[in-house]
Each structure stands twice: as C-alpha cells, then as structure tokens.
Amino acid sequence: MHFFKYKGNELFAEDVPVRKLAEKYGTPLYVYSHATLLRHFKAYDDAFDGYPHIICFAVKANSNLAILRLFAENNGGADIVSGGELFRALKAGVSPKRIVYAGVGKTDDEIRFALRSKILMFNVESEAELQRINEVAGKMKTKAPVALRINPDIDPQTHPYISTGLKKHKFGIPIEDAIEYYRAANRLKNISIVGIHKHIGSQITKVSPFVDALKRILFLIDELNAQGVNIKYLDMGGGLGIPYKDEEPPVPKDLAKNILPLLNGRKMTLIMEPGRSIVGNAGILVTKTLYLKQGHEKEFIIVDAGMNDLMRPSLYGAYHGIIPLKRYRRANTFADVVGPICESGDFFAKEREMTGVRQGEYLAVMSAGAYGFSMSSNYNSRPRPAEVMVKGRKHFLIRERETYKTLTDNEKIPGFMK
Ligand code: LLP
C-alpha cells in the first residue's frame, strides 16, 4: 500500500500532483511519501507489539537524513554498515543505543567511532574481526558489545546477488562453528557477548525462510544458554520483500504471527533490520521523456534519468513499473525505456508495453525508494537528483540537486601542472 495514486488522469503523491513537483524541482527527481514511510515503519513496530523489540531501519536502503529522522522520531533504530552510515544515523537523531553495526570489513577507525558512540552492538562476521574489535576496545579501555552473525545456511529463494545466508557467501560465521566462536569470544577480555545476528538475504517473498532460519538460531541459543552464554538480543536481519510487479509478499503481521509463538517465554529483545519493505514503495523516481526514437528493430523512450540515478534494472535486471504522470488516451507501444548514459546497460525497462508516452512529458519509475538514491553515482559526470518528501498537501526539499560545482568540489589539479 502506498500513496502514489491517480486522481482523474493525474498522478498524485498524497495530495500533491507529481507534475507540480517535477516542474518546481526539476527532473530526475526522487519523491517520497511521508504517510507511506510512516505506515510501513509502523506496520513492523505494531506487528511485534507485545514482545520487546527494536526496528532498526537498514540505512543502506535509503540514507537521507529526513527519512532517518522520521524513524528516529518514532522510536526506530538503525542497522548500519559503515562509519558514514553511523554518522548519518547519529546526525539524524537515532539513539546510539538503538544502532547495530554489521558488515564484513569494518576498519579500525570505524570500530573506534562506533565504540566512542556507544552503539548497541557490533554484528561480527569473522574471527579476525572479533580479535580486531577486542584489540581496539582494549586500547580504548572499554568493552565492545557484540553479536555474532551466524550463517544459518538457508536459501532465501531470491536473486543470487542479494542472497547472503548460504555457506558459499562471504557473510557471517557457519552455524556449525558458532559454539566455538562464542567460546572464543567469551575468553576475550574486551568483548561482551550480548546477542546473535542473522540475515539471509533481501527481497524475500515468503515467510518460511525466516521461520526456518529462526528455528536453527533458537536451537543454537538453547545450546549457548546451556553453556552459560546469555543472549539478550536476537537480531533477525533484513525484512520482507515488496511487490515490484506481481509479487505478493507477506506483510509484517504475517511474519510476526509465525515468529512470535517461537519466542514465547524467551526473555530477549527482538531486533529486525527492514529496509526495502519500509522505503521501497514509499518512493518514486520522476523523469522526463527527452526523445522518442524509432530504431530499426525497436522503439526507444529516452528519458533524463539514467542508471547512475537508479541502477537496479542495470545491475540486477530488476523490474520497476513505469507510468506516465498524465494519462492520455493513446495507443500502447512496446519500447525500451533508456537513459542518456553511454552504456547499453543503461535502461529502466526492455520491450515494455507503455501507454500515452509523449516527448516532453513525465514518467514515474515506481518502487524506487529503496536502493535507489542510496546506490546512485555521478557516472558520466551527472549531478545526482534532488529528493523531495511529500506530506499531505505540503512538499519539502530533503536533498538539493547536485550542481556542476559540487561535482568537482573535491578535486585538485597538482601544482606541477600549468
Ligand atoms: N540487514 C543486513 C545485514 C543487510 O545486509 C540488509 C541488506 C538488510 C538488513 C536490509 O534488507 P532488506 O530489508 O532491505 O531486504 N541493493 C540490493 C539489495 C541489497 C541488500 C543488502 N543487504 C537491491 O537493490 O535489491
């Protein structure tokens, strides 16, 4: 459910015609719906009501400060994977006591920053990392709170690039070795074991992989408890998939219904790290049709957004719905929707049935709120788009469009050149 709907023949973001935003702020433009963001965040928070929990929004899905602030205001936490994300989360007002830190390659600087900030826990992905965190914490005369990221070897049945919980993946610690790792962690002077973490992949459209993985983890928790290791935080990793096309993923309530009974009588705090399902359908990318080009074999709709602005179609062959901001009664055409970048991979759709497309008119690339702006780049020296948040009849610029000046601000010409 989201709040991008046609009223008559005009696409609205909540109560604002999207065309008005395109004209005011220019294109390409990311537009987010405040009501959708909040609704999706609360769907998780409410679903797990009754069991102690923290919804730690996965910052990598969308790291705009205004969006992070919205969740922080609603008691949300953050799942981070870098010093930059930690900086953003803190700046947006997320309480450090609600921040969990994953990632296979944390640097010393990042570890120090997180320790100084007193985050809730590090989700540790290898023995070497555990040693490193212990050393850094020792030098800082403190103890690092850690969870071990356990790889439960469950197939999430999703795209191979976004599947993470199998033995062949670089993430986490194999479940068979978990007890040994926990024992090793227990012996380290500057490590305090507080939790367990797992994340098996993204865009998961069934409840069963979550349940299967959780059962394995609970079995492990029982063994750990028997050995005197107390697990306070159970971090279930990322959230559910979303409908991009015709998927019918479960909603947080379905997930909770299947998970909470398994946690009955267990005194822990549950952590979830949803990203996509909170912001994905709460954002669109608005783009202008620059040219219609009739090739020998195909028709092309050339738009002013490119793979640098939204790379999911190029990178994963991901499907995003594309609809006109204004519906016209015109014949349908089959066309490739492509950007201006000098790469054949620069497309948003291939041989897609499109209706009412006109040169100079606008299109909305749907479900672009997650892993959209956050994965954007300046390739082809394209300033990145502006971002706008709509709330009812109001709209707010939450990130200014980059300029030619900001593109080159950090570059320097060495003194030996004239
Ligand atoms: N927690 C961890 C440790 C993760 O690695 C991820 C996503 C999440 C949480 C959030 O998962 P979600 O709720 O969004 O499914 N760029 C790809 C997705 C990469 C996901 C990486 N990790 C895409 O555009 O589909």
Residues whose N, C-alpha, C, O or C-beta is under 5 A from the ligand:
A	BS01	LLP	A58 A61 A102 I162 H199 G201 S202 Q203 G237 G238 G239 L240 E273 P274 G275 R276 S277 R312 Y371
